[in-house]
Amino acid sequence: MERKPRANFWPIVLTLAFWMLILTAVQGLGVYYLVTRYIGTKISIQTNTINRQTEQLLAEMKNFPSLEEIKNIKDNIDKIDKELGAKMESMERDILKDVTPTLRITSTKPVFVSANQVKYAYAIQNKGKYSVNINNVKLFLATTKITSPDKINEKLEINKDYYVKSPTQNEDIAPGWEIYQNFTIEFPDPQKVPGVIYFCVSFEAQTDPNIIKSIKTVDPDKIISKKPYYITGDIVTPG
């Protein structure tokens, strides 16, 4: 009577262990199935996404220009750059030309109005685009021919050999306008006046500084806003 329960104990334990093993196996298979299905779904979604993006990229690549088209585009860009550069250079040349003083000078023949007095007059016309100022006007006399203000030999001394009675003042000239300037030259001793006297009138023409300041598209070092001019000739004494 006492041995019967002990005899039934081990079969029961083995049966329970068997079923626990079965349940564990089933549970493991279930987890494996779920994980496998999840991973498979994930891979499928990613694969579909990659395929869709690849198809979209291929479709877009069909619209990409060919190598020949790219070369043509580059050639056109280079052509535009050259044309733009040429236009900019042309505009710069025009600006530099406009700001450089351009004058036309008309000179009369100096004449003796008395034994020791000479009158000389000339006209200056502004042929440029902007107003200019005429300044630093100087008169030189010499007994030898004068070719430029920098090359004067046998120069007569002002306020000793001759006097300038009506010195010319600085003046502004508007575009297209003309001014007249004159000198009255007086010799202190008519007996010492040579038979021929050579003269040179020099002055500077300067473009309005406000115009120069307003120019922002050109290198200031390239701008010539001040330009020297001079007139040469001779004075023949009467008799």
Order of alpha helices (4+ residues) and beta strands (2+ residues): alpha-alpha-beta-beta-beta-beta-beta-beta-beta-beta-alpha-beta
